[in-house]
Amino acid sequence: MKKIEIAKQFLKQNIDLFRCPVCKESFSNQVDNSIVCPNNHSLDISKKGTIQFINHKVNTEYDGDMLESRRRIMQAGFFDGILQKINELIDSGHKNIVDIGSGEGTPLKRLEDLRENVDSAIGFDISKPGVNLSTSELSDQMFFCVADLANLPFNDQSIDIIMDLFSPSAYKEFNRIIAPNGHLIKIVPNSHYLYELRQKLYGNDSENSSYDNQKVVDLFMEHYPNAKKYDIKYTVELPKELTHDLMIMTPLHWGHNAKNLTQAEVESLTSITVDVSILDNQF
């Protein structure tokens, strides 16, 4: 089935989740290859099976090479330990899931594989190339779109699970779209995230060789004082052919004072640490 047909099928079944970014009314109809709101604002479904809910130009740092590298790293299981924990936090049965800043789509796809594809799963990002890449393995229970964090194209109290994996947060919008008893699950990197790569790039430069996201955690807990925090830390074996992808998938090598690593230094990375906190608030 063509991507546009898969998207049309998803939207037909889940049109009640979406609202118009212009007038904020719920989309009520699907006409040919468009969705239409009561005020006759319409948005087209692209041939790649996506919708662009943003009507302004967006600049993004994520180019094609970075997205492809990230996909290969994710497909090798880099985030699987995180996704397994997230899966444990979500009740069984159908959920409406939104992945905030879904990038090239692999984390949401792998989560849905763990959940046996029972959900209506939506990923969105401001990066059109990332969203287009996400549609390479569409299922009829999954949809990807270009959208703005500050103006989410979802109806009030329509989303059961918000997954925010290393992305910025818009708590006012999250509170608006989350359904009763829903979960907001935010993942932030801890001090030893990508530690081996940071050591090679920055040595003992403490400003760049480790993460400190305590302010992010504190802000989340200010909004949701009853939230639970889970620390997840594990090591991923890194095949030689993926070492270059690890470098490309992260903006670390753009940083001030980053060392220009030789190919041999890059290939000497045989494993990499994943160290994160998972913050879970149930409404």
C-alpha positions in Angstrom: 0.0 0.0 0.0 1.3 3.5 -0.8 2.3 5.8 2.1 -0.4 8.3 1.3 -3.1 5.5 1.5 -1.7 4.3 4.8 -1.8 7.8 6.2 -5.4 8.3 4.9 -6.4 5.1 6.7 -4.8 6.2 9.9 -6.4 9.7 9.8 -9.8 8.2 9.0 -9.6 6.1 12.2 -8.0 8.9 14.3 -9.3 12.2 13.0 -10.8 13.0 16.4 -7.2 13.4 17.8 -6.3 16.4 15.7 -7.3 20.0 15.7 -6.7 22.8 13.3 -3.5 24.9 14.0 -5.3 28.0 12.6 -8.6 28.2 14.4 -8.1 25.4 17.0 -11.3 23.6 16.0 -11.3 19.8 15.7 -10.8 18.4 12.3 -14.1 16.9 11.3 -13.7 15.5 7.9 -11.3 13.9 5.4 -11.9 14.8 1.8 -9.8 13.1 -0.8 -6.1 13.7 0.2 -6.9 16.5 2.8 -8.3 16.9 6.3 -10.8 19.7 6.8 -11.9 21.6 9.9 -15.4 23.1 10.3 -14.1 26.5 9.3 -12.9 25.0 6.0 -9.2 25.2 6.7 -7.7 22.2 5.0 -4.3 20.5 5.1 -3.0 18.1 2.5 -1.6 14.7 3.0 1.8 14.4 1.2 2.8 11.6 -1.1 5.1 10.5 1.7 2.1 10.1 4.0 2.7 13.1 6.2 1.0 16.4 7.0 2.7 19.7 7.7 0.9 21.5 10.5 3.4 24.4 10.4 2.9 27.1 7.8 6.1 29.0 8.3 9.7 28.2 7.4 11.7 26.2 9.9 15.5 26.0 10.2 16.9 22.9 11.7 20.4 21.5 12.4 19.4 18.0 11.4 20.7 17.2 7.9 20.3 14.0 6.0 23.6 12.5 7.0 22.9 13.1 10.7 19.5 11.6 10.5 20.7 8.5 8.6 23.5 8.0 11.2 21.0 8.4 14.0 18.7 5.8 12.5 21.5 3.2 12.2 22.5 3.7 15.8 18.9 3.5 17.0 18.3 0.4 14.9 21.3 -1.2 16.5 19.4 -1.0 19.9 21.0 2.1 21.4 17.8 3.3 23.1 16.3 -0.2 23.7 17.0 -0.2 27.5 15.2 3.2 27.8 12.2 2.0 25.6 11.9 -1.2 27.6 11.5 0.8 30.8 9.0 3.1 29.1 7.0 0.1 28.0 6.9 -1.1 31.6 5.3 2.2 32.7 2.5 2.1 30.1 -0.6 0.0 30.8 -1.5 -2.7 28.3 -4.2 -2.1 25.7 -4.7 0.6 23.1 -3.2 4.0 23.8 -2.9 7.2 21.9 0.8 7.9 22.0 2.7 11.1 20.9 6.4 11.2 20.5 7.7 14.8 21.0 10.5 15.6 18.6 10.4 12.2 17.0 13.5 12.8 14.7 13.8 10.0 12.2 11.2 7.9 13.9 13.0 4.8 15.1 12.4 5.1 18.9 8.7 5.3 18.4 8.7 2.4 16.0 10.7 0.2 18.4 8.5 1.1 21.3 5.5 0.1 19.2 7.1 -3.2 18.4 7.5 -3.8 22.1 3.8 -3.0 22.5 2.8 -5.2 19.6 1.5 -2.2 17.6 -1.7 -1.9 19.5 -1.6 1.9 19.8 -2.4 4.9 17.7 1.1 6.3 17.6 2.0 9.7 16.3 5.5 11.2 15.9 6.1 14.8 15.1 9.1 17.0 14.6 10.0 20.4 13.1 12.4 18.7 10.8 10.7 17.8 7.5 13.6 15.6 6.4 13.4 13.7 9.7 9.6 13.2 9.3 10.0 12.1 5.7 12.6 9.6 6.7 10.3 8.3 9.5 7.7 7.2 6.9 10.0 4.6 5.3 8.5 1.8 7.5 4.9 3.0 8.1 2.2 0.8 9.7 -1.5 1.6 9.7 -1.3 2.3 13.4 1.5 5.0 13.0 1.6 8.5 11.6 4.3 11.1 11.4 3.9 14.9 10.8 5.6 18.2 10.9 4.4 20.3 13.9 5.2 23.0 16.3 5.8 22.2 20.0 4.2 25.5 21.0 1.0 24.8 19.0 0.4 21.1 19.1 -2.1 19.9 16.5 -4.0 17.6 19.0 -7.3 18.1 20.7 -7.7 18.7 24.5 -7.3 15.6 26.6 -6.9 13.4 23.6 -3.4 11.8 24.2 -2.8 9.0 26.7 1.0 9.0 26.6 3.4 11.8 25.8 7.0 10.6 25.3 9.6 13.4 25.4 12.9 11.8 24.6 15.7 14.5 24.9 13.4 17.1 23.4 12.3 20.6 24.7 9.1 20.7 26.7 6.0 22.8 26.5 4.2 22.0 29.8 1.2 24.2 29.1 0.5 22.3 25.9 1.3 19.0 27.5 -1.2 19.7 30.2 -3.8 20.6 27.6 -3.6 17.5 25.4 -3.0 14.8 28.1 -6.0 12.6 28.8 -7.2 11.8 32.4 -4.8 9.1 33.9 -2.4 9.7 31.0 1.4 9.7 31.4 3.9 12.3 30.6 7.3 10.6 30.3 10.3 12.8 29.9 13.8 11.4 29.4 16.9 13.5 30.1 20.6 12.6 29.8 22.7 12.2 32.9 26.4 13.0 33.6 27.7 9.8 32.0 25.6 9.8 28.8 28.0 9.2 25.9 30.8 9.5 28.4 33.4 7.6 26.3 32.8 9.9 23.3 32.9 13.0 25.5 36.2 12.0 27.0 37.8 11.6 23.6 36.4 14.9 22.3 37.0 17.0 25.4 39.3 15.2 27.7 39.0 16.6 31.3 37.2 19.8 30.2 34.5 19.4 32.8 32.2 21.9 31.1 31.8 19.7 28.1 32.9 16.2 29.2 29.7 15.5 31.2 26.0 16.5 31.3 24.3 18.4 34.2 20.6 18.5 33.6 19.5 19.0 37.2 17.7 22.2 36.3 15.6 20.3 33.7 14.7 17.7 36.3 14.0 20.3 38.9 11.7 22.2 36.6 9.8 19.0 35.7 9.3 18.3 39.4 8.1 21.8 40.1 5.4 21.2 37.5 4.7 17.7 38.7 5.7 17.2 42.3 4.2 13.7 42.4 6.2 12.5 39.4 8.5 9.4 39.8 12.1 9.3 38.6 13.9 6.3 37.3 17.6 6.2 36.7 18.7 4.0 33.8 22.3 3.2 32.9 23.7 0.6 30.6 26.5 0.1 28.1 26.0 -0.6 24.4 28.6 -2.5 22.4 29.6 -0.5 19.4 30.6 -2.4 16.2 33.4 -0.8 14.3 31.1 0.1 11.4 28.9 2.3 13.7 31.6 4.4 15.3 31.4 7.0 12.6 27.6 7.1 12.9 27.9 7.8 16.6 30.1 10.8 15.8 27.7 12.1 13.2 24.4 11.5 15.1 25.3 13.9 17.9 26.2 17.6 17.8 28.9 17.0 20.4 31.7 17.3 17.8 30.5 20.8 16.9 31.2 22.1 20.4 33.8 24.7 21.4 37.2 23.1 22.2 36.1 19.7 20.6 39.1 17.7 19.5 39.3 16.8 15.8 39.5 13.0 16.2 41.4 10.8 13.8 39.7 7.8 12.2 41.7 5.5 14.5 40.5 7.4 17.6 36.9 7.2 16.5 37.2 3.4 15.8 38.7 2.8 19.2 35.2 3.4 20.7 34.1 -0.2 21.3 31.3 0.6 23.7 29.2 3.6 24.8 27.3 4.5 27.9 23.7 5.3 28.0 22.9 7.2 31.3 19.5 8.8 31.6 16.7 9.7 34.0 13.1 8.8 33.1 10.6 11.2 34.7 7.0 9.9 34.8 4.0 11.8 35.8 0.6 10.2 35.7 -2.3 12.7 35.6 
